[in-house]
């Protein structure tokens, strides 16, 4: 019995000895877990407070900027307050910005028109940014480029100061615009981008200008330099000396294709908020540019450009084989353009 009692006592002591480190480890892990919970909770509270402060600042800015009294309610979706990553708009943070895009075709007066817009102190039109193929190689790169532009992080020589009120680009039909029309239309509508269509009614004069420009690109008539646009009468006269010989066999298909491209564009983009301009109307109508400024929600100013028109003579003086051209077009729907 004594031996059995001793064995029981020994067994009890041995059991306590093995339980002690287990209990210690358990207490340690409980303490460590408690410390982690406390640390995580405090960190989360700090982040929430910081986020709350940021959200509060954003809400205060939105309250101050969201509804300028001078902007009609139905136009609010076209008014933006961008926050660029590359600079701070500062005191202009609440200056409303309209986004726009000039949709056009080569040699339709878009370069001249864009310089007119950029002469306005509150307009920044950033040129043909999609002339670079990598920016339009697929819809993802196209939309990424547009996002960067409309975030006002696209800085060019045309960009005004932080208080710009209208910001956009010039987009030619052959620069990816018609490759993804549904996606681009959806983007423009959601982003509140206003579209200015600028086309040329007289597709014959446009064709003459295209051929003359292509010729100068090859020959570089102005001291070995190609210039798509000129700023002096002397330069304009030099470029106007070239008289292209039009291929009458492809003349009608070329002009018809141009008109079909314009019609297709207007049809696909009709759901956007837009206005339609023609080069000839901008030249002849003194109020055309005022309507553009009103469309963009800008204070109307007198606009100017240094561009000098190259081809000012009547069409018969601009085409080398004019009689062939006249005979080809006379019996067609394009006869109306011969006197243009």
Secondary structure in CASP SS format (residue, H / E / C, confidence):
PFRMAT SS
TARGET T0000
AUTHOR 0000-0000-0000
METHOD secondary structure of the structure
MODEL  1
X C 1.00
X H 1.00
X H 1.00
X H 1.00
X H 1.00
X H 1.00
X H 1.00
X H 1.00
X H 1.00
X H 1.00
X H 1.00
X H 1.00
X H 1.00
X H 1.00
X H 1.00
X H 1.00
X H 1.00
X H 1.00
X H 1.00
X H 1.00
X H 1.00
X H 1.00
X H 1.00
X H 1.00
X H 1.00
X H 1.00
X H 1.00
X H 1.00
X H 1.00
X H 1.00
X H 1.00
X H 1.00
X H 1.00
X H 1.00
X H 1.00
X H 1.00
X H 1.00
X H 1.00
X H 1.00
X H 1.00
X H 1.00
X H 1.00
X H 1.00
X H 1.00
X H 1.00
X H 1.00
X H 1.00
X H 1.00
X H 1.00
X H 1.00
X H 1.00
X H 1.00
X H 1.00
X H 1.00
X H 1.00
X H 1.00
X H 1.00
X H 1.00
X H 1.00
X H 1.00
X H 1.00
X H 1.00
X H 1.00
X H 1.00
X H 1.00
X C 1.00
X C 1.00
X C 1.00
X C 1.00
X C 1.00
X C 1.00
X C 1.00
X H 1.00
X H 1.00
X H 1.00
X H 1.00
X H 1.00
X H 1.00
X C 1.00
X E 1.00
X C 1.00
X C 1.00
X C 1.00
X C 1.00
X C 1.00
X C 1.00
X C 1.00
X C 1.00
X C 1.00
X H 1.00
X H 1.00
X H 1.00
X C 1.00
X C 1.00
X C 1.00
X C 1.00
X E 1.00
X E 1.00
X E 1.00
X E 1.00
X E 1.00
X E 1.00
X E 1.00
X E 1.00
X C 1.00
X C 1.00
X C 1.00
X C 1.00
X C 1.00
X H 1.00
X H 1.00
X H 1.00
X H 1.00
X H 1.00
X H 1.00
X H 1.00
X H 1.00
X H 1.00
X C 1.00
X C 1.00
X C 1.00
X C 1.00
X E 1.00
X E 1.00
X E 1.00
X C 1.00
X C 1.00
X C 1.00
X H 1.00
X H 1.00
X H 1.00
X C 1.00
X H 1.00
X H 1.00
X H 1.00
X H 1.00
X C 1.00
X C 1.00
X H 1.00
X H 1.00
X H 1.00
X H 1.00
X H 1.00
X H 1.00
X H 1.00
X H 1.00
X H 1.00
X H 1.00
X H 1.00
X H 1.00
X H 1.00
X H 1.00
X H 1.00
X C 1.00
X C 1.00
X C 1.00
X C 1.00
X C 1.00
X C 1.00
X C 1.00
X C 1.00
X C 1.00
X C 1.00
X C 1.00
X C 1.00
X E 1.00
X E 1.00
X E 1.00
X E 1.00
X E 1.00
X E 1.00
X E 1.00
X H 1.00
X H 1.00
X H 1.00
X H 1.00
X H 1.00
X C 1.00
X C 1.00
X C 1.00
X H 1.00
X H 1.00
X H 1.00
X H 1.00
X H 1.00
X H 1.00
X H 1.00
X H 1.00
X H 1.00
X H 1.00
X H 1.00
X C 1.00
X E 1.00
X E 1.00
X E 1.00
X E 1.00
X E 1.00
X E 1.00
X E 1.00
X C 1.00
X C 1.00
X C 1.00
X H 1.00
X H 1.00
X H 1.00
X H 1.00
X H 1.00
X H 1.00
X H 1.00
X H 1.00
X H 1.00
X H 1.00
X H 1.00
X H 1.00
X H 1.00
X H 1.00
X H 1.00
X H 1.00
X H 1.00
X C 1.00
X C 1.00
X E 1.00
X C 1.00
X C 1.00
X E 1.00
X C 1.00
X C 1.00
X C 1.00
X C 1.00
X E 1.00
X C 1.00
X C 1.00
X H 1.00
X H 1.00
X H 1.00
X H 1.00
X H 1.00
X H 1.00
X H 1.00
X H 1.00
X C 1.00
X C 1.00
X C 1.00
X E 1.00
X C 1.00
X C 1.00
X C 1.00
X H 1.00
X H 1.00
X H 1.00
X H 1.00
X H 1.00
X H 1.00
X H 1.00
X H 1.00
X H 1.00
X H 1.00
X H 1.00
X H 1.00
X H 1.00
X H 1.00
X H 1.00
X H 1.00
X H 1.00
X H 1.00
X H 1.00
X H 1.00
X H 1.00
X C 1.00
X C 1.00
X C 1.00
X C 1.00
X C 1.00
X E 1.00
X E 1.00
X E 1.00
X E 1.00
X E 1.00
X H 1.00
X H 1.00
X H 1.00
X H 1.00
X H 1.00
X H 1.00
X C 1.00
X C 1.00
X C 1.00
X H 1.00
X H 1.00
X H 1.00
X H 1.00
X H 1.00
X H 1.00
X H 1.00
X H 1.00
X C 1.00
X C 1.00
X C 1.00
X C 1.00
X C 1.00
X C 1.00
X C 1.00
X C 1.00
X C 1.00
X C 1.00
X C 1.00
X C 1.00
X E 1.00
X C 1.00
X C 1.00
X C 1.00
X C 1.00
X C 1.00
X C 1.00
X H 1.00
X H 1.00
X H 1.00
X C 1.00
X E 1.00
X C 1.00
X C 1.00
X H 1.00
X H 1.00
X H 1.00
X H 1.00
X H 1.00
X H 1.00
X H 1.00
X H 1.00
X H 1.00
X C 1.00
X C 1.00
X H 1.00
X H 1.00
X H 1.00
X H 1.00
X H 1.00
X C 1.00
X C 1.00
X C 1.00
END
